[in-house]
Amino acid sequence: MRNSVCTEPPIVTIGILSSNARRYLDRTIPAILSWIHPNHELLVVDNGSTDGTVEHLRGLVGLRIVCNGENAGYGHGKNMLVSLARAEYVLLLDDDILIPTADVVSECLAFCVRHPETAFVSVPLVEPGSERTPHYGLFFTEPKKGVTLEQLRSRPYFQVGGATGGLIFCRKSVFQQLGGYDTIYSCHIDDFDLSARAYLQGWQIYTLTGVHAVHLGTERRLDTNRWAARNAYHLCGFLRMILKNYTLPGALFWAPVASVWILWKTISKYRETRNRKVLTSYVMSVSYFFRDLRDTLQRRTAIQTNRVVREDIFRRVSSPWQ
């Protein structure tokens, strides 16, 4: 590990999970280093990159590097970032998130200090060349529409069902109290799952609109093989999240809805690409769900027994722009 620039315990750890993303890190890390404060630390956990990322990062001054010999997965990597953070407050970032100024850190920190009931805070993520963004929070029972930053800023902050996974600000102690990410699968549903568990323990989640960051990796969505690899964990991850966290009536309603919705998305993607991997990925996801069903139900028992909020409040949180 490279020593951090901090000589005193930092107030905020900025943690980046990377995987074969040197083309993004060449922009995102220099941007952070240009504004990083002495009471911040910059920590990078690399998930088995083979594109020269690690060698490049070791040549930089002002960050700490931890290398996994293989891709340990999204949830495991983010959990590592939090466990290794020296600060109580942690900003978790994907490797393709560009933060041009320190305002994101200072605004998120100030909000969490003023609102101790907050588990997670996110900010809108905009994509280069796009005037509208759907990346302003997660919602469990409704599709999101793209809105402009001007629309978002009509409210200084608003409650969301879940934190936007590419950029999450939190207290280390709260993250660990919640048990961190579920590491059985590696998919974006992990953010929904962690957010649901936060609400069940009485926490709240917000998006701040006075600041924003830039999502650089939009072309990743165009890679069909990458899409299929993610889809292999989409259905099983969604169903696991629902069965673990929802009340029984909610689970009985939303599990079939999610299954049909993801099947429709899979068929639509196959019609677009004619790539058999797309269909195979759905079948694989079904098999993973049944393979791990016993573990899912055991986790459900623990979560439902220990929840302090009896209703699924997270399902009722709606976007102000619907």
C-alpha positions as CSV (number, residue, x, y, z in Angstrom):
1,M,0.0,0.0,0.0
2,R,1.1,3.5,-0.7
3,N,0.9,5.8,2.3
4,S,-2.0,8.3,2.4
5,V,-1.3,12.0,2.2
6,C,-3.1,12.4,5.6
7,T,-0.9,12.7,8.7
8,E,-3.9,13.0,11.0
9,P,-6.9,10.7,10.9
10,P,-8.9,12.0,7.9
11,I,-12.5,13.3,8.1
12,V,-13.5,11.8,4.8
13,T,-12.2,8.8,2.9
14,I,-12.8,9.0,-0.9
15,G,-13.0,5.3,-2.0
16,I,-12.9,4.2,-5.6
17,L,-13.6,0.7,-6.8
18,S,-11.8,0.0,-10.1
19,S,-11.8,-2.8,-12.6
20,N,-10.1,-2.4,-16.0
21,A,-10.9,1.3,-16.2
22,R,-7.6,3.0,-16.7
23,R,-9.2,5.1,-19.5
24,Y,-11.6,6.6,-16.9
25,L,-9.1,6.7,-14.0
26,D,-6.8,8.8,-16.2
27,R,-9.4,11.6,-15.8
28,T,-11.2,10.9,-12.5
29,I,-8.2,10.5,-10.2
30,P,-6.3,13.6,-11.4
31,A,-9.5,15.6,-10.9
32,I,-9.7,14.5,-7.3
33,L,-6.0,15.0,-6.6
34,S,-6.5,18.6,-7.9
35,W,-8.8,19.5,-5.1
36,I,-8.3,16.9,-2.4
37,H,-8.0,18.4,1.1
38,P,-5.4,17.4,3.8
39,N,-8.2,15.9,5.9
40,H,-9.3,13.6,3.1
41,E,-7.7,10.3,2.1
42,L,-8.0,8.8,-1.4
43,L,-8.2,5.0,-1.4
44,V,-8.5,2.8,-4.5
45,V,-9.4,-0.9,-4.4
46,D,-8.6,-2.6,-7.7
47,N,-10.6,-5.7,-8.7
48,G,-8.0,-7.7,-10.7
49,S,-7.4,-5.2,-13.5
50,T,-5.3,-6.4,-16.5
51,D,-5.2,-3.1,-18.4
52,G,-2.2,-1.5,-16.6
53,T,-4.4,0.2,-14.0
54,V,-2.4,-0.9,-11.0
55,E,1.0,0.0,-12.5
56,H,-0.3,3.4,-13.4
57,L,-1.8,4.1,-10.0
58,R,1.4,3.1,-8.2
59,G,3.1,5.9,-10.1
60,L,0.8,8.5,-8.5
61,V,1.4,10.4,-5.3
62,G,-1.4,11.0,-2.8
63,L,-3.4,7.8,-2.8
64,R,-3.5,4.4,-1.1
65,I,-3.9,1.3,-3.3
66,V,-5.2,-2.1,-2.4
67,C,-5.1,-4.8,-5.1
68,N,-7.3,-7.9,-5.3
69,G,-5.7,-10.6,-7.4
70,E,-9.0,-11.3,-9.1
71,N,-12.3,-9.5,-9.6
72,A,-13.9,-10.1,-6.2
73,G,-17.2,-8.4,-7.3
74,Y,-19.0,-5.1,-6.7
75,G,-20.3,-5.7,-3.3
76,H,-17.1,-7.2,-1.9
77,G,-15.0,-4.4,-3.4
78,K,-17.2,-1.7,-1.9
79,N,-17.3,-3.4,1.5
80,M,-13.5,-3.5,1.4
81,L,-13.3,0.2,0.7
82,V,-15.4,0.9,3.8
83,S,-13.6,-1.5,6.0
84,L,-10.2,-0.1,5.0
85,A,-11.3,3.6,5.3
86,R,-9.5,5.5,8.0
87,A,-12.3,8.1,8.2
88,E,-15.8,7.9,9.7
89,Y,-17.3,9.4,6.6
90,V,-16.8,7.6,3.3
91,L,-17.6,8.7,-0.3
92,L,-17.9,5.5,-2.4
93,L,-17.3,6.0,-6.1
94,D,-17.3,3.9,-9.2
95,D,-14.2,4.2,-11.4
96,D,-16.0,6.3,-14.1
97,I,-17.4,9.1,-11.9
98,L,-15.7,12.5,-12.4
99,I,-15.9,15.0,-9.5
100,P,-14.5,18.3,-10.7
101,T,-14.5,20.2,-7.4
102,A,-14.5,19.5,-3.6
103,D,-18.1,20.8,-3.3
104,V,-19.6,17.3,-3.6
105,V,-17.6,16.1,-0.5
106,S,-18.3,19.3,1.6
107,E,-22.0,19.4,0.8
108,C,-22.6,15.7,1.5
109,L,-20.6,16.0,4.7
110,A,-22.5,19.0,5.9
111,F,-25.8,17.4,5.1
112,C,-25.0,14.2,7.1
113,V,-23.9,16.2,10.1
114,R,-27.1,18.3,10.0
115,H,-29.3,15.2,9.4
116,P,-28.2,12.4,11.7
117,E,-31.2,10.2,10.6
118,T,-29.5,9.9,7.1
119,A,-27.9,6.7,6.1
120,F,-26.8,7.6,2.5
121,V,-26.6,10.7,0.4
122,S,-26.1,10.9,-3.4
123,V,-26.0,13.7,-5.9
124,P,-27.2,13.7,-9.6
125,L,-24.9,12.1,-12.1
126,V,-24.9,13.7,-15.5
127,E,-23.6,12.1,-18.7
128,P,-21.5,14.1,-21.2
129,G,-23.6,15.6,-24.0
130,S,-26.9,14.9,-22.3
131,E,-29.2,17.6,-21.0
132,R,-31.3,15.1,-18.9
133,T,-30.4,12.5,-16.4
134,P,-32.2,9.6,-14.8
135,H,-29.4,9.2,-12.2
136,Y,-30.8,11.1,-9.3
137,G,-31.8,8.3,-7.0
138,L,-33.4,4.8,-7.0
139,F,-37.1,4.1,-6.7
140,F,-38.5,0.6,-6.0
141,T,-41.9,0.7,-7.7
142,E,-41.7,3.2,-10.5
143,P,-39.6,3.8,-13.6
144,K,-37.6,7.0,-13.7
145,K,-37.7,9.7,-16.3
146,G,-34.8,11.9,-17.3
147,V,-34.9,15.5,-15.9
148,T,-32.6,18.4,-16.2
149,L,-30.3,19.8,-13.5
150,E,-32.4,22.9,-13.5
151,Q,-35.5,20.9,-12.6
152,L,-33.7,19.0,-10.0
153,R,-32.4,22.2,-8.4
154,S,-36.0,23.4,-7.8
155,R,-35.5,21.4,-4.5
156,P,-32.3,21.6,-2.6
157,Y,-32.7,18.0,-1.6
158,F,-35.3,15.3,-1.7
159,Q,-35.9,11.8,-0.3
160,V,-35.2,8.8,-2.5
161,G,-35.9,5.1,-2.2
162,G,-32.3,4.2,-2.7
163,A,-28.9,5.8,-3.2
164,T,-27.4,6.0,-6.7
165,G,-24.7,3.4,-6.6
166,G,-22.0,5.2,-8.6
167,L,-21.7,7.8,-5.8
168,I,-22.7,7.2,-2.2
169,F,-21.7,9.2,0.8
170,C,-22.2,7.6,4.2
171,R,-21.0,7.1,7.7
172,K,-18.7,4.1,8.0
173,S,-20.4,3.0,11.3
174,V,-23.9,3.1,9.7
175,F,-22.7,1.1,6.6
176,Q,-21.2,-1.6,8.8
177,Q,-24.1,-1.7,11.2
178,L,-26.3,-2.5,8.2
179,G,-24.0,-5.3,7.2
180,G,-22.7,-3.7,4.0
181,Y,-23.5,-5.0,0.6
182,D,-24.8,-8.5,0.0
183,T,-21.9,-10.2,-1.8
184,I,-23.5,-13.3,-3.2
185,Y,-24.0,-11.7,-6.7
186,S,-22.3,-8.8,-8.4
187,C,-24.9,-6.5,-9.8
188,H,-26.5,-3.1,-9.4
189,I,-29.4,-4.6,-7.4
190,D,-27.0,-4.6,-4.5
191,D,-27.7,-0.8,-4.1
192,F,-31.5,-1.5,-3.9
193,D,-30.9,-4.2,-1.3
194,L,-28.7,-2.1,1.0
195,S,-31.1,0.8,0.7
196,A,-34.1,-1.3,1.6
197,R,-32.3,-2.7,4.7
198,A,-31.5,0.9,5.7
199,Y,-35.1,1.9,5.7
200,L,-36.1,-1.2,7.6
201,Q,-33.8,-0.1,10.4
202,G,-35.3,3.4,10.5
203,W,-32.8,5.3,8.3
204,Q,-33.5,7.7,5.4
205,I,-31.8,8.4,2.1
206,Y,-31.5,11.7,0.2
207,T,-30.3,13.2,-3.0
208,L,-28.7,16.7,-2.9
209,T,-29.1,18.8,-6.0
210,G,-26.8,21.8,-5.4
211,V,-23.9,19.8,-6.7
212,H,-23.4,17.0,-9.2
213,A,-20.9,14.7,-10.7
214,V,-20.2,13.3,-14.2
215,H,-20.7,9.7,-15.3
216,L,-18.1,9.0,-18.0
217,G,-18.7,5.3,-18.7
218,T,-21.9,5.5,-20.7
219,E,-20.5,3.5,-23.6
220,R,-20.2,0.5,-21.3
221,R,-23.9,-0.1,-21.8
222,L,-23.4,-0.6,-25.5
223,D,-21.2,-3.7,-25.0
224,T,-23.6,-6.6,-25.4
225,N,-21.3,-9.2,-23.8
226,R,-21.0,-6.9,-20.7
227,W,-24.8,-6.4,-20.7
228,A,-25.3,-10.2,-20.8
229,A,-22.8,-10.7,-18.0
230,R,-24.7,-8.3,-15.8
231,N,-28.1,-9.7,-16.8
232,A,-27.0,-13.1,-15.5
233,Y,-27.4,-11.7,-12.0
234,H,-30.3,-9.3,-12.7
235,L,-33.3,-11.5,-12.1
236,C,-31.7,-13.6,-9.2
237,G,-30.5,-10.4,-7.6
238,F,-33.8,-8.6,-7.9
239,L,-35.8,-11.6,-6.6
240,R,-33.3,-12.1,-3.7
241,M,-33.7,-8.4,-2.8
242,I,-37.5,-8.6,-2.8
243,L,-37.7,-11.9,-0.8
244,K,-35.3,-10.7,1.8
245,N,-36.7,-7.3,2.5
246,Y,-40.4,-7.0,1.4
247,T,-43.3,-7.9,3.6
248,L,-45.0,-11.2,2.5
249,P,-47.8,-9.5,0.6
250,G,-45.3,-7.2,-1.1
251,A,-43.0,-10.1,-2.0
252,L,-45.9,-12.1,-3.5
253,F,-46.9,-9.2,-5.7
254,W,-43.6,-7.8,-6.8
255,A,-41.6,-11.0,-7.4
256,P,-43.8,-12.0,-10.4
257,V,-43.9,-8.4,-11.7
258,A,-40.1,-8.2,-11.5
259,S,-39.7,-11.6,-13.3
260,V,-41.9,-10.6,-16.2
261,W,-40.3,-7.1,-16.5
262,I,-36.8,-8.5,-16.6
263,L,-37.9,-11.2,-19.1
264,W,-39.4,-8.5,-21.3
265,K,-36.1,-6.5,-21.2
266,T,-34.1,-9.6,-22.0
267,I,-36.3,-10.4,-25.0
268,S,-36.1,-6.8,-26.2
269,K,-32.3,-6.9,-26.0
270,Y,-32.2,-10.1,-27.9
271,R,-34.3,-8.7,-30.7
272,E,-32.0,-5.8,-30.9
273,T,-28.7,-7.8,-30.9
274,R,-29.6,-11.3,-31.9
275,N,-26.9,-12.4,-29.5
276,R,-27.8,-15.8,-27.8
277,K,-25.8,-14.8,-24.7
278,V,-28.6,-12.4,-23.9
279,L,-31.2,-15.2,-23.6
280,T,-28.7,-17.6,-21.9
281,S,-28.1,-14.9,-19.3
282,Y,-31.7,-15.0,-18.2
283,V,-31.7,-18.8,-17.9
284,M,-28.6,-18.6,-15.9
285,S,-30.1,-16.0,-13.6
286,V,-33.1,-18.3,-13.0
287,S,-30.8,-21.2,-12.1
288,Y,-28.8,-19.0,-9.7
289,F,-32.0,-17.9,-7.9
290,F,-33.2,-21.5,-7.2
291,R,-29.7,-22.6,-6.3
292,D,-29.5,-19.9,-3.6
293,L,-33.1,-19.9,-2.6
294,R,-32.5,-21.6,0.8
295,D,-29.9,-19.0,1.7
296,T,-32.2,-16.2,0.6
297,L,-35.0,-17.4,2.8
298,Q,-32.6,-17.7,5.8
299,R,-31.5,-14.1,5.2
300,R,-35.2,-13.1,5.0
301,T,-35.9,-14.6,8.4
302,A,-33.0,-12.7,10.0
303,I,-34.0,-9.4,8.3
304,Q,-37.7,-9.7,9.0
305,T,-37.1,-10.6,12.6
306,N,-34.9,-7.7,13.3
307,R,-36.6,-4.9,11.3
308,V,-37.7,-2.0,13.4
309,V,-40.0,-0.5,10.7
310,R,-43.0,-2.7,10.1
311,E,-44.0,-1.3,6.7
312,D,-42.0,-1.2,3.5
313,I,-41.5,2.5,3.6
314,F,-38.9,2.4,0.8
315,R,-41.6,1.2,-1.7
316,R,-43.7,4.3,-1.1
317,V,-40.9,6.8,-1.7
318,S,-41.7,8.4,-5.1
319,S,-39.8,10.7,-7.4
320,P,-41.0,14.3,-7.3
321,W,-40.8,14.3,-11.1
322,Q,-43.1,11.4,-11.9
